[in-house]
Amino acid sequence: MGKRDQGKAPKRHTTTETHEAPTSDLTAPARTGGDILVGVLREAGVHAAFGVVSIHNLPLVEAVDRDLRFVPMRHEAAAVNAADGYARASGGVGVALTSTGTGAGNAAGSMLEALTAQSRVLHVTGNIDADLLGEHRGAYHEVPRQLQMLDAVSAQALRIQTARQARAVLTDAVQRLLTPPQGPVSVDWPIDLQDTADPDAQNTVPRPPRQPPAGTRRDIERAAAVMRQAKRPLIWAGGGARRVGAPLAALTQAWGAGVLTGANGRGAVPEDHLQCVGNFATHDALAELIEDADCLLTIGSHLRANETRNFELPLPSTHIQIDVDEQAIGRNYPVTVGVRAEASRAVPALLAALSDVETDAAWTDRISAAAGAARAAHRADIGAYSDICDAIRNRLPRKSPIVRDVTIPGSSWGNRLLPVFDPTDNVYAAGGGIGQGLAMAIGAAIARPDNRVLAMIGDGGLAVHLGELAVLAAEQPNVTVVLFNDGGYGVLRNLQEAGGRTRRGVDLHTPDFAALSAAFGLRHKLIASAAEFDKALKKAVGRPGPTVIEVDVAALRPRPRRMVPPVSIP
């Protein structure tokens, strides 16, 4: 025994195995706000949360890790992306736990992605002690206007102001997440109130909110009357149509309509349905079909600029629009009938009201022909990617989430040609931010452990969050990462070259991804052709856990046509 230890009593290890202390001396840890959070999450059907542990969220992380599943991400932005992927793939609520100050700030960009996608993300962030808020006394991790920051990047931002409020505020947050119009909700929770929140001494939980609007009978009947007059109808399904399900396919069939989608509405009708055109509205092959259509039913889409050629796409003048947001109706295109309603309630009502429909006999054949022409033309443009696309769809089970980061394959043929059969399998960067795909794929795989998840990521995007490869290795989710390596930001490189400008900021030093994967203990395969890709994917799908398939983009033959985005430059 050293001098320092002389005179000190030996430590008593409180354990039932050494018999140094009777089991009666063992005390259960005090219950905290973390237990309240776990209870609320269980009620919401959530079985995992993602986050970065901190002194300002320790009670929450400890409870989730003990009673549910805590997935330790390496960056707060990635934690929110993973929660977002979990929410979209599960159709439920995804949860991210971050710290106050810089931690919450790191999460802000990914909260904007969830806001754009109207994703059900619950972001719970710590804060300094409640009695120090607004005092500007220099408390560790203090940030002056955290709640205002969260409000700017969330659909709603709430603060727990007393220990007794915790369950009510968390329950309110979940109810807001589940009530259209949806979007991420942030909860700001001071650390002292996390520690002192007693699960047995909580305020009354608020009543669930009222059901979202279903549309008035008058509006439904007016819409159905207009639809009955149509001979060549189209449906535009946006993100608000994702949860309609079978009634939307039934309405498509009953009305004889072709279905266009935005990127966020893909899978609302399975894309192997003969009347589903998909995300090709701006393709030249669709121009004549859209011009000849005599009625458009827009469901849960704001017909945004990037989907309508900056609002210049000519759409039918007879236009019915269903949206839960009254302000969105008629904002970008004029409407004949507007129906303020949640789509999953309005579409069955329309289907029931629709009768005596007689569309042109050749209309459904024209829909299929136009969709086929658009897909064939796109395949001709993408060279070897056409066979890679086929391999992905042929090798993946039908029920597999496909996650697409901002990369040329993901944003072009991945967002259009690669078929999606269910909205929960359609996970992509709706806000256009790069580097989110890996974390989203991890979240989707945690949500759906029995399904193989495929992530399409570029080398530039992966570099944004290389640390999440450690999460991939540690958690071993069933994720196949398809890494398209073109040595930089390919789409911006194309944009500069098309404009006759010198390349600047677009060529990146990229690591040896084989060595990097080996450092993390991940399987890796470099491929240079579509045939090699098919073999590698077959192996990856046939075994559990993660695999990285690196595609040497420069080696692919035939070369794809250069993708230059339709960006207006003055």
Number of C-alpha atoms within 10 A of each C-alpha: 6 5 6 7 9 9 8 7 7 8 6 9 11 15 13 13 10 10 10 11 14 12 12 7 10 11 8 6 6 9 16 21 25 26 23 24 23 23 18 17 23 14 12 16 12 21 19 24 29 32 30 22 21 16 13 25 25 20 22 28 26 16 20 24 16 13 15 18 16 23 24 21 25 20 19 27 27 31 32 37 34 34 36 37 37 34 26 29 30 21 17 19 28 35 29 28 32 32 28 26 20 15 22 27 19 19 26 20 19 25 30 21 24 30 22 19 22 23 28 29 33 29 28 27 27 27 30 23 16 16 10 14 17 11 10 10 9 10 12 11 16 20 20 14 11 19 17 11 15 24 15 14 23 26 24 17 20 19 18 19 15 17 23 20 18 28 26 18 21 25 22 18 22 21 16 21 24 17 16 19 16 20 24 31 29 26 24 24 29 25 23 19 23 27 18 16 22 20 19 10 12 16 15 10 14 12 10 13 11 7 10 16 17 20 23 13 14 10 17 25 16 18 23 20 15 16 24 18 15 21 20 26 27 29 25 24 31 22 22 26 28 24 18 20 17 14 19 25 19 15 18 21 15 16 24 24 27 29 29 26 29 23 22 26 25 30 25 29 30 19 21 13 16 17 26 26 28 31 23 22 24 16 15 13 19 20 15 11 20 24 12 14 20 19 25 27 23 26 31 27 21 23 24 14 12 12 18 16 14 13 14 10 16 13 21 20 14 18 23 25 26 30 27 23 16 13 9 18 23 17 12 14 18 16 19 15 20 23 27 23 25 26 27 21 17 26 24 18 18 23 18 13 16 20 14 9 14 14 18 13 11 9 20 20 14 16 24 17 18 22 26 16 16 22 21 14 13 19 18 13 18 21 17 20 23 20 17 21 20 16 18 19 16 12 16 20 13 15 15 23 30 30 30 28 28 25 27 24 22 23 20 16 19 21 25 22 20 18 22 26 19 22 24 25 24 25 28 29 26 18 15 14 16 19 25 29 33 32 32 30 35 35 33 37 26 29 26 18 13 13 20 26 29 29 26 26 28 30 25 25 23 22 17 14 19 15 15 21 24 18 19 24 17 14 15 17 26 26 29 24 25 21 23 23 22 20 18 19 21 21 18 19 20 18 18 16 13 12 10 9 11 9 13 9 10 15 15 13 9 13 11 8 18 16 12 14 18 11 11 15 14 20 16 20 18 17 19 15 19 22 13 14 22 20 13 19 23 15 13 24 21 11 11 15 18 25 27 23 23 23 23 16 19 12 13 16 13 14 14 17 11 15 19 17 13 10 8 6 5 3
